[in-house]
Amino acid sequence: MRILMLTEHCCSRVIKMGIALGKRGHTVHYLNKRLSNPGFAPSLTMFGEYVDDRHLSEKLSRIDGYDLIHVHNEPDRIGVIAKTVRPDMKIVFDAHDLFSVRIGTVYGDERFCFENLDGFVFPSKGYMRHANDTYDIGGKPQAVVYSMPNEEFIQKPCNAILNAIGYQGGLRIPEELDIPEQFKYHAYRDFRSTFSYITGRLNIPMIVFPANMDAMETYANTGALMMHTHEYSALMSKLPMCRWALVGGPGKFKQWDWAMPNKLFEFMAAGVPIIAINSEEICEFVNRWQVGVCVDSLDEIPSIFNDSQKYRANLWFLQKKFTMENEVGKIEELYMEVLR
């Protein structure tokens, strides 16, 4: 099968899928505006770029020989462009962080994609429920595919080097621009008070691997050791140094209750047990597989902090189970349904 992966920033979820599909004999080409982690470049079978919406439309109008287009949202607009320019092609919509969840209301481009594209891939069961409750999907093929790492990024079993809690991923502070409050939708990524509480009140070290470079400055006074941004394979090699991984939200947000983020599976692949907080689906998974603990409050962390080794030992047996190579069959089945 020949697949065009269409995305704006070609995030790690996109490339993990592409690598796994390639191992199954499919040809995967990428068309994107930028590459979020340049360290992935050697993994790409073709790296095509577009400059703006007009350039994207021109490129899509000329493509030939693909069985389908797999669109990854953020923005949803590229799904609208793909269907408008190529109504003759089957288009699968991969619903990453949905904007309707962030702003709490129905969003036009998102609605168009769910009502007009041909199949849907979700990063979690919560996001799939939300989409079906919000939009008229009409019984089209859909699947939940977790953002698991590829098998080559699994780290060898080892003991923690640092007596610290790790965190990795994007970090934001609330926007200070003069815009309507409902559009200040990054509060769910504001961990300043969380990190300060753990390092200050609980006196537990934290080591943080931020995805955005500005976090080095905006989180400098939280007491956490802020690392520079890493290329993906280098990041994976550093994660095992942590005793625990914090995965979840700084408060109660739908984004976290319905999330199954990259960081969950990447810490697991690194053999690091999970502390899950404010995150329903993550906590359900952590409890089911006994890969860490769920806490209702940060104040519970000191009482479980010395229990990490038993979960780390369990992870060593489970690492090879939770890979994109084992998950990608769901995508193949969805593709075949869409193409019938």
N, C-alpha and C positions, 0 to 999 in steps of 0.2 A: 504494500500500500504506500502511496506517495502522499505525504501530509505537509501542508503549509502551516507552520505555527506563526500566527499573527499576534503581535504584542507591541506595547509601547516601550517598556524598559527591560524586557527579557529577563525577568526575575528568576530566582533559583528554581521555583516550582516549574516554570516553563522548561528549563534546561534539564532538570531531573527527569521529566516525562520524556523529553526528546532522546536523552541518552538511553533510557530503558526501552523505548520503542525501537530505537536503532538496533539494540541487541536482539530484538525479536525479528529482525529482518526488514523492518520498514524503513523507507527513506524519509527523513525529516529535514525540511528546510525552514529557516527562520527568517521572518521579515519583521524588523523592529526599528524603532527610532533611536534607541541607545541600548547599551548593555550595562545592566546595573552592577555587575561584578566582572570586570575585565578578565579576571583569572579563569573564567569559564571559556574564554574564546577558543582555546585549543579543542574543546569538546564539541564545537559547532560544526556540523557537516556543511553548512552554508550560512553565511552571515550577511543577509541583505538589509540595507538600511533605507528608510524614507525620511524626508525632512519635515514635511507638514502634511495636512490632510489632502491637499491637492496632489502632492507627489505620491502619497499612498494610493489615491484613487487611480492615478495614471499607471502605477505598478500593478495594481490588482487587475486593471482592464487588460493587461498584456500577458498575465500568467497563463500557463497552459500545462497540461499533463498531470495535474494533481487530482487525487480522489476526493479530497475535502479540505476545508480550511478549519483550523482549530484556533478560535479567537480567545485570547486571554484578556479579561476586562481590566479596568483601571487604565485608560478611560473606557466606558461602555461605547463611546462614540465610534471607536474603530469597528465595532460589530455592526453598527448602523451603516457605516461606509461600505463594509464588505458586502452586506446583503444588497445594498442599493446598487453598487457597481457590478456585483456578480450574482444576480438572482438565479442564475443557471447552476450554481454550485451549492452543495450541501455544506452548511456551516455549523460547527459545534461551538457552544458558548461556555467558557470556563469562568465561573463566577467566583472570583477572589473576594476581597472585602467589598461587600455590596454597599453602594452609596445610600440606598434606601434605609439601611440599618444605621448608617452613620448619622443621617439627618432626620431619621424618624418619619419620613414621608415618601410617597411614591415618586420615582424619578423617571423622567421622560425617556431618555436613551436606554435606561435599564429596562423599562417596560417594553420598548420596541424590540430589544434583543430577546426577551423571554417570550414574546408573542409571535415573533417572526423567524427566529433561527430554528435549527432543526434537531438539536440535541443539547444536553446540558450536563456539565461536570461541576461538582461542588466540592469544596475542601472539607466539608463537615456535614453531619446529619442536620445540625441546627440550621445551617444556611439553606439546605435543600427544603426543609419544612417551611422556612420563612418565604422562600421564593414561590412555593406552591400555594401558600396561604395568601400571598400578595398579588400574584399575577395568574393569568389564564394560560397555563403551559399546555393544556390540551392533550395530556397523555403522551407527549413526545418522550423519546428515550432520555433517561437521566441516570447518573451514577455519582456516588460519593467516592472520591479518590483522595486519600490522605497525602500530604506533602512529605513523603518519606525520602530520605537520602538514597543515593545509589550505593550499591554494595562496595564499590571501591573506596568509599569514604568511611567505612566502618573502622573504628580504632581498636587496636589490640587491647585486651584486658590489662588493666593496671590499677594501682591504688592512687588515690588522690594525692597530689603534691602539696596543694594549699588547703588549709583548714578554712575554706571560704565558700560562700554561695556565689554561683555564677549566673549571669543574665546575658543574653545576646539578642540583638534585633534592633528595630527602629525605635528611637526615643524622641519624643516631642514635648514641647511646652504649649499651653494654650496660645493660639494666635492673638496677637495684640492689635490686629488691624481693625479698622472701623467697619466691620461687616456684621450682618445679623447674627445673633447668638447661635441660631441653629446650624450655622455653617462653620462654627468653631468646633469641628468634629474630631479633633485629635486629643481630647481630654483622656481618652482610654489608653493613650501612650505616654501619659505624663507620670513618670515614676520618681520624680524628685523627692517627694515626701516619703515614699516607700523605701528608697535607698537610704535616706537620711535616718529613718527610724531603725532600720536593721543595723546600720553601722554605728549609730549613736546610742539609742535607747537599749537595743539588744546587745550591742558591743560584739557583733559578728562581722567579720570582714566580707566585703563583696568585691568581685572582679567582674567588670562589665565590658562586653565586646559590642560596641554600638555599630549599627549599620550606617549611621549618618555622622559625618565628621564634626558637625557643629555641636554634637553632644559632649565632645571633649571640653568645651567651654561652658555650655549651659548646665552641665551636671558636675562641674568641678568642685562645688561646695557641698556635695552630698555625702562625702566621706568614702565613696566607692572609688576603687582603683579603676580609672577609665583607660582602657586600651585603645590604640588606634584601630581604624577599620582594617580588616584582613581580607585577603584573597581567600576564596572558599576553602580550598584544601588546607591552607595555613590555619584558618579558623578551626576547622575540624581537628587538627592536630593539637590545638591549644586547649580545647574544651575539657579534655580528661583531667586537667590539673585541678578542677573544681570538686569540692566534696559533695555539693548539692547544686541543683539548678532550680531557679525560681521561674515558674511558668504560670501565667495567669495575669489578672488585672490589678491595677492600683485601687479599684473600687468595683462596684456592681455596674457593669456595662453589658449590653447585648453582644457587643463585638467579642467579648471574652467568653460569655456563656456559650456562644455558638462557635467558638474558635477551635481549630485543631492546627496550630501554627507549625511552621517549619522548625522553630526552635525546640519544640517538644521532641520531635523525632531525631533531630540532630544531636541533642544532648543524650538521648537514648543510644544513638549510634556511637557516641563517645563513651558510653558506659557510665554516665552520670545520673544518679537517681533524681527524681523530680519532687519538688515541693509545689503542689498545685494550690492556687488560691483564687477565689472569685471566678470560677470557670467550670461550668456544669459538665460539658462534654469531655473536657480534658480530665476532670476529676473522675468521671465514670470510667474512662479508659485506664487511668493510673491505678485505680482500685481493682479493676478487672484483671490486669496483668501484673499487679504487685510490683510496679516499677518505681514506687515512691509513696508519698503520703499526701493527703489532702488536709488543708488546715482552713479553719474559718477565720482565723486572726493571725497576724504576724506574731503575736505574743505566744503562740503555740510552738514556734520554731525551736526555741532553746530546749524544750522537753524531748524533741525528736532528733536533735542535731547529731547525737552520737550513734544513731541507728542506721547510718548511711550504708555501712558495709554489706549488710544482708541484702539490701536492694541492689547494690552494685553487683553482687555475685549473681543475683537473678537476671540482671541485664546482660551479663556475659553469655547466658544461655539463649537470650531472646534477640540479640542484636541482628542476627542474620534473617530473622523472620520479618522484621519491619523495614523492608527496603522497597524502593520504587520498582525494582525488578519483580517483586512478588505482588505488587499492587497494580501494575500496568495492564494486566489481563482485563481488568474492568473497563479500561479505556478501549481496548481492542473490541470487546463485546459491544460497547456503545457505538463505536464506529460502524460495525457490521449492521447493527439495527438501523442506524441513520441511513445507510447506503442501500437498504432493501427497497 
